[in-house]
């Protein structure tokens, strides 16, 4: 029996732990099951453990196992997959998946959406000529764009040349029930920092160059050197795994501060990790709209973040946290010391951040916006 519900095929580079991928999970889990079906196509691999975060049992996962580089030889494979699955919507995300728009068009997919979620180390300032050429070349095959920050939307208009009418700028949503404040810091499983009176900084994310956790490790060392008395109470949590972990461990070890930091590794209990912090720090060199900032704000944490991508769209400097220049360990250390120096003010900033998330970054609003885009492109009446 044919299923009349439209199929949304989400195309990503890889389907594993990450903010972009977590947004796909949230969308699949919350779009009404009576109206939509879903499939996920990873150009590289689907991580089975991460895929289990999808709560529905009718979602198909496909791994293309594409080798690195431009995959022109993979386009016929994509065309065949699209013809087999017959999706109503193909939704690609970020430059690495943009190439799937051409075979989607050739396969006659009715609705083709592309999302711009952030930046990578190869093009932090969106000036890479090859990347611009690629976006322009695929522009005719994309019906509608979603940009997760104002600067990404502006880049699509100029220099890429996308008409503003074909762009929706919307922010990620956050689950404010799953991420919620606690009256006082709650120590997550495995964390050694359970003594009263500690002030714990932390970050969550893949430990890769663009996320710049080494900058946070350097700033933490600087903070303790500049305020030696603070060593009695300041601690650092780094949750996540990746190539920068060893370098971060070395920075702290060489400074004699290994015991002041906890490397939590990759975690599935991120809400618990957030509840074990007093301040969230994001030292990234590039971002779109950071899911982890939103999750930290929903958890009632003040945020110190670098002035890249959409971070300043989320963090109101002086109200919900502090924005500092990127790649500046001293500025980050100064902001961290200021945050820890006035605990009452830090808590007030965290509560204001929670209020802002509830007002501006609702998960329901995000899901409704995506559903509206899909419905409009398919010529469907929106839900009641």
SERO-4910 file (N, C-alpha, C, O; in steps of 0.05 Angstrom, whole numbers):
BEGIN
 pado doro    nc1    nc2    nc3   cac1   cac2   cac3    cc1    cc2    cc3    oc1    oc2    oc3
  Unk    A     17    -24      0      0      0      0     18     25      0     36     27     16
  Unk    A     12     43    -18     27     68    -20     22     86      4      0     88     14
  Unk    A     44     98     14     42    117     36     41    145     25     59    154     11
  Unk    A     19    159     30     15    186     18     31    208     31     32    230     21
  Unk    A     43    202     54     58    223     68     83    229     52     97    211     43
  Unk    A     90    255     48    114    262     34    139    252     49    140    252     74
  Unk    A    159    244     34    184    235     45    204    258     44    210    269     23
  Unk    A    216    265     67    238    285     68    264    269     71    268    254     90
  Unk    A    282    273     51    308    260     51    328    281     60    334    300     46
  Unk    A    340    277     84    360    295     95    387    286     86    395    263     92
  Unk    A    402    302     71    428    295     61    450    310     76    449    335     76
  Unk    A    468    296     88    489    308    104    516    295     97    516    273     85
  Unk    A    538    308    104    564    296     98    567    270    113    574    250    102
  Unk    A    563    271    140    564    248    157    543    251    178    536    273    186
  Unk    A    533    228    188    512    230    209    523    218    234    521    195    240
  Unk    A    535    237    250    547    229    276    545    254    294    532    274    287
  Unk    A    557    252    317    553    273    338    562    300    327    584    303    317
  Unk    A    544    319    329    549    347    320    524    363    322    502    352    323
  Unk    A    527    390    323    504    407    325    485    406    301    461    405    305
  Unk    A    497    407    277    480    405    253    464    379    253    440    379    249
  Unk    A    478    357    259    465    331    259    444    329    281    423    316    277
  Unk    A    449    341    303    430    340    325    404    356    317    382    349    325
  Unk    A    408    377    301    385    392    291    368    375    273    343    377    273
  Unk    A    381    358    257    366    339    240    349    320    257    326    315    251
  Unk    A    362    310    278    348    291    296    323    305    308    302    294    309
  Unk    A    327    330    318    305    344    330    282    348    310    258    345    317
  Unk    A    289    354    285    268    359    265    253    333    259    229    333    257
  Unk    A    268    311    255    255    286    250    237    277    273    214    268    268
  Unk    A    246    281    297    231    272    320    206    289    325    187    279    337
  Unk    A    205    313    315    184    331    322    165    339    300    143    349    305
  Unk    A    173    335    275    153    339    253    131    318    256    137    295    262
  Unk    A    106    326    252     84    307    257     86    282    241     88    283    216
  Unk    A     87    259    254     90    233    240     67    227    222     71    212    202
  Unk    A     44    238    227     21    233    210     22    249    184      7    244    165
  Unk    A     41    268    182     43    284    158     69    279    142     70    285    118
  Unk    A     90    268    155    116    267    142    130    240    147    128    229    169
  Unk    A    144    231    127    163    209    130    192    221    127    195    243    116
  Unk    A    212    205    135    239    215    134    259    193    126    254    170    131
  Unk    A    281    202    114    304    185    110    329    202    113    327    226    108
  Unk    A    351    190    120    376    205    123    397    192    105    401    168    106
  Unk    A    409    209     88    431    200     70    457    213     79    459    238     77
  Unk    A    476    197     88    502    208     95    521    203     71    524    180     62
  Unk    A    534    224     61    552    220     39    576    203     47    588    189     30
  Unk    A    583    203     73    604    185     83    591    162     99    585    142     87
  Unk    A    588    166    125    578    144    141    556    153    160    556    176    169
  Unk    A    539    135    167    519    139    189    531    124    214    537    101    213
  Unk    A    533    139    236    541    127    261    517    114    274    498    128    282
  Unk    A    517     88    276    493     74    287    485     83    315    461     86    321
  Unk    A    504     89    332    497     98    359    484    125    359    466    130    374
  Unk    A    494    143    341    481    169    339    454    167    327    435    181    335
  Unk    A    451    149    307    425    146    293    403    137    313    379    142    308
  Unk    A    411    124    335    391    115    354    378    138    369    358    134    383
  Unk    A    388    163    366    375    186    377    349    192    363    331    206    374
  Unk    A    346    183    338    321    186    324    300    167    337    304    143    339
  Unk    A    278    179    346    259    164    362    239    148    345    226    130    355
  Unk    A    237    154    320    219    140    302    232    114    291    256    114    287
  Unk    A    215     94    287    226     68    277    221     65    247    227     43    236
  Unk    A    211     86    234    206     83    205    225    100    188    219    106    165
  Unk    A    248    108    199    268    124    185    289    107    173    302     91    188
  Unk    A    294    110    148    315     94    134    341    110    134    341    135    130
  Unk    A    364     97    139    390    110    139    407     97    117    408     73    114
  Unk    A    420    114    101    436    105     79    464    117     81    467    141     84
  Unk    A    485    101     79    513    110     79    524    107     50    524     85     39
  Unk    A    532    129     38    543    128     11    572    120     10    582    110    -10
  Unk    A    587    126     32    615    120     35    632    133     12    649    120      0
  Unk    A    625    158      7    639    173    -14    667    180     -5    672    188     18
  Unk    A    687    177    -23    714    185    -16    717    215    -15    699    229    -25
  Unk    A    739    225     -3    742    254      0    744    268    -28    751    256    -48
  Unk    A    737    294    -28    739    310    -52    713    311    -67    692    300    -59
  Unk    A    713    326    -90    689    329   -106    681    301   -117    697    286   -127
  Unk    A    656    295   -114    646    269   -120    630    267   -145    607    257   -144
  Unk    A    641    276   -168    625    275   -192    618    247   -200    597    241   -211
  Unk    A    636    228   -193    631    200   -199    608    189   -181    597    168   -187
  Unk    A    602    203   -159    581    194   -141    554    204   -150    533    194   -140
  Unk    A    553    223   -168    527    234   -176    508    214   -188    484    214   -181
  Unk    A    517    195   -205    498    174   -214    487    157   -191    464    149   -192
  Unk    A    504    152   -170    494    137   -147    472    152   -133    451    141   -125
  Unk    A    477    178   -130    457    195   -116    431    195   -133    409    193   -122
  Unk    A    433    198   -159    410    198   -177    394    173   -173    369    173   -172
  Unk    A    408    150   -172    394    124   -169    380    122   -142    358    112   -140
  Unk    A    393    133   -121    381    132    -94    355    149    -94    335    141    -83
  Unk    A    357    173   -107    334    191   -108    311    178   -124    288    180   -116
  Unk    A    318    165   -145    297    151   -161    285    128   -146    261    122   -149
  Unk    A    301    114   -130    291     91   -114    273    101    -91    251     90    -87
  Unk    A    282    121    -77    267    130    -53    244    148    -60    224    149    -45
  Unk    A    246    162    -82    225    181    -91    218    202    -69    194    204    -62
  Unk    A    237    216    -59    231    236    -38    215    259    -50    218    266    -73
  Unk    A    198    271    -34    184    295    -41    202    320    -36    200    340    -49
  Unk    A    219    317    -15    237    339     -8    265    327     -5    269    307      9
  Unk    A    285    340    -17    313    335    -12    324    359      2    323    382     -8
  Unk    A    334    355     27    344    377     43    373    372     49    380    356     66
  Unk    A    391    386     34    419    384     38    428    405     58    415    425     63
  Unk    A    451    399     71    461    417     91    491    422     88    507    403     87
  Unk    A    499    447     86    526    456     84    539    448     57    528    431     42
  Unk    A    562    460     52    574    458     26    580    429     18    578    422     -6
  Unk    A    588    413     37    596    386     31    574    369     19    579    350      5
  Unk    A    549    377     24    526    361     14    512    376     -9    493    365    -21
  Unk    A    521    399    -17    508    415    -37    507    401    -64    488    405    -79
  Unk    A    528    385    -70    529    372    -96    505    353   -101    500    346   -124
  Unk    A    491    345    -80    468    327    -83    445    342    -96    425    329   -104
  Unk    A    446    368    -97    423    383   -109    420    377   -139    398    377   -149
  Unk    A    443    374   -153    441    368   -182    427    342   -188    408    342   -204
  Unk    A    435    319   -176    421    295   -182    392    295   -171    374    282   -182
  Unk    A    387    311   -150    359    313   -141    342    327   -162    319    319   -167
  Unk    A    353    347   -175    339    361   -197    335    342   -220    313    341   -232
  Unk    A    356    328   -228    354    309   -250    334    287   -245    322    276   -263
  Unk    A    332    279   -219    313    258   -212    285    268   -209    266    252   -204
  Unk    A    281    294   -213    254    305   -211    243    308   -183    218    307   -180
  Unk    A    260    312   -164    250    316   -136    235    342   -135    245    363   -144
  Unk    A    210    342   -125    193    366   -127    203    390   -111    201    413   -119
  Unk    A    215    385    -87    223    407    -69    252    402    -61    260    381    -51
  Unk    A    269    423    -66    297    421    -60    306    444    -43    305    467    -51
  Unk    A    315    437    -18    322    457      2    352    453      9    361    431     11
  Unk    A    366    476     13    393    474     22    397    492     47    389    515     47
  Unk    A    410    481     67    415    496     92    444    503     95    462    487     90
  Unk    A    449    528    102    477    537    109    478    540    139    465    558    151
  Unk    A    494    523    151    494    521    181    518    533    194    517    539    217
  Unk    A    540    537    179    564    548    192    588    548    173    585    547    149
  Unk    A    611    549    185    636    552    170    656    530    179    653    518    200
  Unk    A    676    526    162    697    507    169    724    521    166    725    544    157
  Unk    A    745    508    174    771    520    174    780    528    146    797    546    143
  Unk    A    770    515    126    778    521     98    767    547     88    777    558     68
  Unk    A    747    558    102    735    583     92    721    598    115    697    603    115
  Unk    A    737    605    135    726    618    159    713    645    152    693    652    165
  Unk    A    723    659    132    713    686    126    696    686    101    690    707     90
  Unk    A    689    662     91    672    659     67    683    674     43    668    685     27
  Unk    A    709    672     40    723    686     17    735    666     -3    746    674    -23
  Unk    A    734    640      3    746    620    -15    733    621    -42    708    617    -44
  Unk    A    749    626    -63    737    629    -90    725    603   -100    703    604   -113
  Unk    A    737    581    -95    726    555   -104    699    550    -90    680    540   -103
  Unk    A    697    556    -65    672    552    -51    650    571    -62    627    563    -65
  Unk    A    658    595    -68    638    614    -80    629    604   -107    605    604   -113
  Unk    A    648    595   -123    641    584   -150    622    561   -147    602    558   -162
  Unk    A    628    543   -128    611    519   -124    583    527   -117    563    517   -127
  Unk    A    580    546    -98    553    555    -90    538    568   -113    514    563   -116
  Unk    A    552    584   -129    539    596   -152    531    575   -173    509    577   -184
  Unk    A    548    555   -177    543    535   -197    518    518   -190    502    511   -208
  Unk    A    514    513   -165    491    496   -157    466    513   -150    445    502   -146
  Unk    A    469    539   -151    446    557   -144    421    551   -161    400    552   -149
  Unk    A    423    546   -187    398    542   -202    382    517   -194    358    515   -200
  Unk    A    395    498   -180    382    473   -173    369    474   -146    353    456   -139
  Unk    A    375    495   -130    364    497   -103    339    515   -105    340    538   -115
  Unk    A    316    505    -95    292    521    -95    291    541    -72    282    564    -75
  Unk    A    301    532    -49    299    550    -25    323    544     -7    332    522     -4
  Unk    A    333    566      5    356    565     23    346    571     52    328    587     56
  Unk    A    359    558     71    356    565     99    383    572    110    402    557    109
  Unk    A    386    597    120    411    606    132    407    609    162    387    621    171
  Unk    A    425    598    178    421    597    207    432    622    221    431    623    246
  Unk    A    443    641    206    451    666    219    449    688    198    447    683    174
  Unk    A    449    713    208    446    735    189    469    737    170    465    744    146
  Unk    A    494    732    180    517    735    162    516    714    140    525    719    117
  Unk    A    507    690    146    505    670    125    483    677    105    487    672     81
  Unk    A    461    689    114    441    698     95    451    720     77    446    720     53
  Unk    A    466    739     89    477    761     73    497    750     53    499    761     30
  Unk    A    512    730     60    532    719     41    518    705     17    528    706     -5
  Unk    A    495    693     22    480    680      0    470    701    -20    469    696    -44
  Unk    A    463    725    -10    453    746    -27    476    758    -43    474    760    -68
  Unk    A    497    765    -29    521    776    -42    545    765    -27    548    770     -3
  Unk    A    562    750    -41    566    750    -70    554    726    -85    558    724   -109
  Unk    A    539    709    -72    529    685    -86    507    691   -105    503    677   -126
  Unk    A    491    712   -100    471    721   -119    444    707   -115    428    706   -135
  Unk    A    438    697    -92    411    685    -87    391    707    -81    397    724    -64
  Unk    A    368    708    -94    348    728    -88    339    725    -59    334    703    -50
  Unk    A    336    747    -44    327    745    -16    301    730    -13    296    717      8
  Unk    A    283    730    -34    258    716    -32    261    686    -30    243    671    -22
  Unk    A    285    676    -38    291    647    -37    306    639    -12    317    617    -10
  Unk    A    308    657      8    324    652     32    306    656     57    292    676     59
  Unk    A    306    637     74    294    640    101    317    640    121    332    620    123
  Unk    A    318    661    137    338    661    159    323    653    184    306    667    194
  Unk    A    331    630    195    318    622    220    339    610    239    359    598    230
  Unk    A    334    613    264    353    603    284    346    574    292    323    566    290
  Unk    A    366    560    302    361    534    313    342    537    337    341    558    350
  Unk    A    328    516    343    312    515    367    325    497    387    341    480    381
  Unk    A    318    501    412    329    485    434    307    474    451    287    487    456
  Unk    A    311    449    461    291    436    478    294    447    506    312    439    521
  Unk    A    276    465    514    279    478    540    269    461    563    271    469    586
  Unk    A    258    438    557    251    419    578    275    401    584    281    395    607
  Unk    A    288    392    563    312    375    567    335    391    578    350    381    595
  Unk    A    338    416    569    359    433    579    346    454    597    333    472    587
  Unk    A    350    452    623    336    469    642    355    474    666    372    458    672
  Unk    A    351    497    679    369    504    701    364    487    726    343    474    729
  Unk    A    383    486    743    381    474    769    387    495    790    401    514    785
  Unk    A    378    491    815    382    511    836    411    514    842    420    537    848
  Unk    A    426    493    842    455    495    845    469    473    829    457    453    821
  Unk    A    494    478    823    508    460    805    506    431    813    510    424    836
  Unk    A    499    414    793    496    385    798    519    371    784    522    374    759
  Unk    A    535    356    798    559    343    787    551    319    770    538    301    779
  Unk    A    559    319    744    553    296    727    570    272    733    590    274    746
  Unk    A    561    249    724    575    224    730    603    225    719    608    232    696
  Unk    A    622    219    737    650    218    730    665    243    735    690    243    734
  Unk    A    652    265    740    665    291    744    677    292    772    663    286    792
  Unk    A    702    300    775    715    300    802    710    326    817    718    329    840
  Unk    A    696    346    805    694    372    817    668    375    833    649    388    824
  Unk    A    668    362    856    643    362    872    646    378    898    628    378    914
  Unk    A    669    391    902    672    407    926    655    432    925    653    444    904
  Unk    A    644    440    948    628    465    948    647    489    944    670    489    951
  Unk    A    635    510    932    650    534    928    666    536    902    678    557    896
  Unk    A    667    514    886    681    515    861    665    531    840    641    533    842
  Unk    A    680    543    821    667    556    798    678    541    774    702    543    768
  Unk    A    660    528    759    669    510    738    661    521    711    638    526    705
  Unk    A    682    526    694    679    533    666    677    507    650    689    486    658
  Unk    A    664    508    627    664    485    610    655    490    582    643    511    576
  Unk    A    661    471    565    652    472    537    645    444    528    654    425    540
  Unk    A    629    443    507    620    417    496    622    419    466    613    438    454
  Unk    A    635    399    453    636    399    424    659    382    414    676    374    429
  Unk    A    658    378    388    680    363    375    706    378    379    707    402    376
  Unk    A    727    363    386    752    375    391    768    376    365    786    360    360
  Unk    A    761    396    349    774    400    323    781    430    320    772    446    335
  Unk    A    798    436    300    811    462    298    791    485    299    796    504    313
  Unk    A    769    483    284    751    506    283    738    511    310    730    534    315
  Unk    A    736    491    328    724    495    354    744    507    374    736    517    395
  Unk    A    770    504    369    791    519    383    792    514    413    795    533    429
  Unk    A    788    489    422    789    484    451    817    489    462    820    494    486
  Unk    A    837    488    445    864    495    454    866    524    464    880    530    483
  Unk    A    851    541    452    850    569    460    838    571    489    847    587    505
  Unk    A    817    555    494    806    555    521    825    544    541    828    555    563
  Unk    A    840    523    534    860    512    553    881    533    558    889    537    581
  Unk    A    890    548    538    910    569    542    899    591    559    913    602    577
  Unk    A    874    599    554    861    620    570    859    612    599    863    629    617
  Unk    A    852    587    604    849    578    632    876    579    646    877    587    669
  Unk    A    897    571    632    924    573    644    931    602    650    941    608    672
  Unk    A    926    620    631    931    649    635    915    660    659    926    675    675
  Unk    A    890    652    662    873    662    683    885    654    710    886    670    729
  Unk    A    894    629    713    905    620    739    932    633    745    939    637    768
  Unk    A    947    638    723    973    652    728    969    681    736    984    691    753
  Unk    A    949    694    725    944    722    731    929    726    757    931    748    769
  Unk    A    915    706    766    901    708    791    906    682    807    888    665    809
  Unk    A    930    679    818    937    653    831    918    645    853    914    621    857
  Unk    A    906    664    867    888    657    889    863    642    878    850    628    893
  Unk    A    856    646    852    832    634    841    836    604    837    816    590    831
  Unk    A    860    594    839    865    565    835    850    548    855    846    524    851
  Unk    A    843    560    878    828    545    898    799    539    889    787    521    900
  Unk    A    789    554    869    761    550    862    755    546    833    734    536    826
  Unk    A    773    555    815    767    553    786    774    525    775    796    515    781
  Unk    A    756    513    760    761    488    747    750    489    718    735    507    711
  Unk    A    759    469    702    752    469    673    742    441    665    754    421    672
  Unk    A    720    441    650    710    416    639    710    418    608    700    437    597
  Unk    A    722    398    595    722    397    565    708    371    557    720    349    561
  Unk    A    684    373    547    669    350    539    670    348    508    665    367    494
  Unk    A    676    324    499    679    319    470    705    305    465    721    301    483
  Unk    A    708    297    440    732    282    432    741    291    405    725    302    390
  Unk    A    766    285    398    775    293    371    805    299    372    818    295    392
  Unk    A    816    308    349    845    311    346    857    332    365    881    331    370
  Unk    A    842    351    376    854    371    393    856    362    422    869    376    439
  Unk    A    845    339    429    845    331    457    873    328    468    879    339    490
  Unk    A    891    314    454    918    310    463    932    337    467    948    340    486
  Unk    A    928    355    449    941    381    451    931    397    475    947    410    489
  Unk    A    905    396    480    894    409    504    905    396    529    913    411    548
  Unk    A    907    370    530    918    356    553    947    365    558    955    369    581
  Unk    A    962    368    536    990    376    539    993    404    549   1010    409    566
  Unk    A    976    422    540    977    450    550    973    451    580    987    465    594
  Unk    A    953    437    590    947    437    619    969    421    634    977    430    656
  Unk    A    978    400    623    999    384    636   1025    400    639   1038    400    660
  Unk    A   1033    414    617   1057    430    618   1056    453    638   1076    462    649
  Unk    A   1031    462    643   1027    484    662   1024    473    691   1020    489    710
  Unk    A   1024    447    694   1020    435    720    992    436    730    986    437    754
  Unk    A    973    437    711    945    441    718    927    418    709    902    421    707
  Unk    A    938    395    705    922    372    696    899    366    715    877    359    707
  Unk    A    905    369    741    884    363    761    862    383    763    842    379    777
  Unk    A    865    406    749    845    427    749    825    425    726    806    440    725
  Unk    A    829    405    709    812    402    686    802    373    684    817    354    691
  Unk    A    778    370    674    767    343    670    760    340    640    744    355    629
  Unk    A    772    320    627    766    314    600    744    293    600    749    269    605
  Unk    A    720    301    594    697    283    597    693    264    574    678    245    577
  Unk    A    707    269    551    703    252    528    676    258    515    661    276    523
  Unk    A    669    242    495    644    244    481    621    236    500    623    214    512
  Unk    A    601    252    503    580    247    522    552    246    509    547    261    490
  Unk    A    536    228    519    508    227    510    490    241    530    466    245    524
  Unk    A    501    249    553    485    263    574    492    293    575    499    303    597
  Unk    A    491    306    552    499    335    551    483    352    571    495    370    583
  Unk    A    457    348    574    443    364    594    455    361    622    456    381    637
  Unk    A    464    337    630    476    334    656    503    348    657    510    360    678
  Unk    A    518    347    635    543    362    635    539    392    638    553    405    654
  Unk    A    519    403    624    512    431    627    505    438    656    513    459    666
  Unk    A    490    420    669    481    426    697    505    424    716    502    432    739
  Unk    A    527    414    707    551    413    724    570    437    721    592    437    732
  Unk    A    561    457    705    578    480    700    566    505    713    543    506    720
  Unk    A    584    525    717    575    552    726    576    572    703    563    592    705
  Unk    A    592    566    682    594    584    659    602    568    635    620    551    637
  Unk    A    589    573    613    595    559    588    614    577    571    609    601    569
  Unk    A    634    565    559    653    580    543    654    567    515    657    543    512
  Unk    A    652    584    494    655    574    467    677    590    453    673    614    446
  Unk    A    701    578    449    724    593    439    727    590    409    749    595    398
  Unk    A    706    583    394    708    576    365    721    598    348    720    622    354
  Unk    A    733    589    326    743    607    305    722    613    284    724    632    269
  Unk    A    702    596    283    680    600    264    655    585    273    657    563    284
  Unk    A    632    597    269    606    585    277    584    594    257    588    614    243
  Unk    A    563    579    257    538    589    245    521    599    269    526    620    280
  Unk    A    501    584    276    486    588    301    492    564    318    485    541    311
  Unk    A    505    568    341    515    546    357    492    534    374    480    547    390
  Unk    A    488    508    369    469    493    386    478    493    415    461    495    433
  Unk    A    504    490    419    513    488    447    510    514    462    505    513    487
  Unk    A    512    537    449    506    562    463    477    563    471    471    570    494
  Unk    A    459    555    453    431    555    460    425    535    482    408    541    500
  Unk    A    438    512    482    433    492    503    443    503    530    431    498    550
  Unk    A    466    517    529    477    528    554    459    550    565    454    551    589
  Unk    A    449    567    547    430    588    556    405    576    567    394    585    587
  Unk    A    394    556    554    370    542    564    375    530    591    357    527    607
  Unk    A    400    522    596    407    510    622    412    531    643    420    524    666
  Unk    A    408    557    637    412    578    656    441    586    661    447    596    682
  Unk    A    458    581    641    487    588    644    494    614    630    484    619    608
  Unk    A    510    631    643    522    653    628    541    642    608    552    620    611
  Unk    A    546    657    586    563    647    564    585    667    558    580    691    556
  Unk    A    609    657    554    631    673    543    636    660    516    642    636    514
  Unk    A    635    676    494    638    665    467    653    685    450    653    709    455
  Unk    A    667    674    430    682    691    411    663    704    391    641    693    385
  Unk    A    671    726    381    655    742    363    658    732    334    671    745    317
  Unk    A    647    708    329    647    696    303    619    687    295    603    680    313
  Unk    A    614    686    269    588    675    260    565    688    274    563    713    276
  Unk    A    547    671    283    522    681    296    524    683    326    503    686    339
  Unk    A    548    680    338    550    680    367    538    706    379    524    705    399
  Unk    A    544    729    367    534    754    377    504    757    373    492    775    385
  Unk    A    493    741    354    464    741    351    450    728    376    427    734    382
  Unk    A    465    710    389    454    695    411    460    707    438    442    709    455
  Unk    A    485    714    442    494    724    468    494    754    469    508    767    453
  Unk    A    478    765    486    476    794    490    498    803    509    497    797    533
  Unk    A    518    816    497    542    824    513    534    841    537    521    861    534
  Unk    A    543    832    561    536    846    585    510    839    597    504    847    620
  Unk    A    493    825    582    466    818    592    464    788    597    455    780    619
  Unk    A    471    772    578    470    743    581    498    730    581    501    706    584
  Unk    A    518    746    577    545    736    577    564    756    566    559    780    567
  Unk    A    587    747    555    607    765    544    616    754    517    619    730    513
  Unk    A    620    773    498    631    767    472    659    777    470    664    801    477
  Unk    A    678    760    462    706    768    461    718    764    433    706    748    418
  Unk    A    739    777    426    751    773    399    760    744    396    768    731    415
  Unk    A    759    733    371    769    706    367    799    705    368    813    724    364
  Unk    A    809    680    374    838    675    374    854    693    393    877    700    387
  Unk    A    841    701    415    854    719    434    852    707    462    832    711    476
  Unk    A    872    691    469    871    677    495    870    696    519    856    691    538
  Unk    A    883    719    517    883    738    539    855    750    543    846    752    565
  Unk    A    842    757    521    815    768    524    796    748    535    778    754    551
  Unk    A    799    723    528    782    701    538    788    697    568    769    694    584
  Unk    A    813    698    576    820    695    604    809    718    621    799    713    643
  Unk    A    811    742    611    800    765    625    770    763    629    760    768    651
  Unk    A    756    754    608    727    751    611    720    729    630    700    732    645
  Unk    A    735    707    630    729    685    649    734    694    678    718    687    696
  Unk    A    755    709    683    760    718    710    739    738    719    730    737    742
  Unk    A    729    755    701    708    773    708    682    758    715    668    765    733
  Unk    A    676    737    700    652    721    705    654    708    732    634    708    747
  Unk    A    677    696    738    680    682    763    682    701    787    677    693    809
  Unk    A    689    726    781    693    745    803    667    756    815    667    767    836
  Unk    A    645    752    801    619    761    811    598    739    806    585    739    785
  Unk    A    596    721    824    579    697    820    550    706    818    535    694    802
  Unk    A    541    725    834    514    734    833    506    745    805    485    739    795
  Unk    A    524    761    794    519    772    768    520    750    747    504    751    728
  Unk    A    538    731    749    539    709    731    513    693    730    503    686    709
  Unk    A    502    688    754    476    674    755    454    690    743    436    679    729
  Unk    A    454    716    748    433    733    736    435    733    706    414    732    692
  Unk    A    459    733    695    462    732    666    452    705    655    439    704    634
  Unk    A    457    684    670    447    658    661    417    656    661    406    645    642
  Unk    A    404    667    680    375    667    681    363    684    659    342    678    648
  Unk    A    376    707    653    367    723    630    370    708    604    354    710    586
  Unk    A    392    693    602    396    677    578    374    656    574    364    652    552
  Unk    A    366    644    596    344    625    596    319    638    586    304    627    570
  Unk    A    313    662    596    289    677    588    290    683    558    270    681    544
  Unk    A    313    691    548    316    698    520    312    673    502    299    675    481
  Unk    A    322    650    511    318    626    495    288    619    494    278    612    472
  Unk    A    274    621    516    246    615    516    230    634    498    210    626    486
  Unk    A    239    659    496    225    678    479    232    676    450    214    678    433
  Unk    A    257    671    443    267    674    416    275    648    402    276    647    377
  Unk    A    281    627    417    293    604    405    278    578    411    290    558    419
  Unk    A    252    580    409    235    557    414    240    534    394    242    540    370
  Unk    A    242    510    403    244    487    386    218    484    369    220    477    345
  Unk    A    196    489    381    170    488    366    170    508    343    160    501    321
  Unk    A    180    532    348    180    552    326    198    543    304    191    548    280
  Unk    A    221    531    310    239    522    289    226    500    272    227    501    248
  Unk    A    213    481    285    200    459    271    178    469    254    175    461    231
  Unk    A    162    488    264    140    499    249    150    514    224    138    513    203
  Unk    A    173    528    227    185    542    204    193    523    182    188    528    159
  Unk    A    207    502    189    215    482    169    190    469    156    190    466    132
  Unk    A    171    463    172    147    450    160    133    470    141    123    461    120
  Unk    A    133    495    148    121    515    130    136    517    103    123    520     82
  Unk    A    162    515    104    178    516     80    172    491     63    167    494     39
  Unk    A    172    468     75    166    443     60    138    445     47    134    438     24
  Unk    A    118    453     63     91    454     54     88    473     30     75    467     10
  Unk    A    101    496     33     99    517     12    111    507    -14     99    511    -35
  Unk    A    134    495    -13    148    485    -37    131    462    -50    132    459    -75
  Unk    A    117    447    -34    102    425    -45     73    433    -52     58    417    -63
  Unk    A     67    459    -47     40    468    -53     19    456    -35     -5    453    -43
  Unk    A     27    447    -11      8    435      7     -4    456     26      9    477     31
  Unk    A    -28    451     34    -40    468     55    -24    462     81    -18    440     87
  Unk    A    -19    484     96     -5    480    121    -24    467    141    -48    467    137
  Unk    A    -11    456    162    -28    442    182    -45    463    197    -38    486    198
  Unk    A    -67    453    209    -84    471    224    -70    481    249    -81    496    264
***
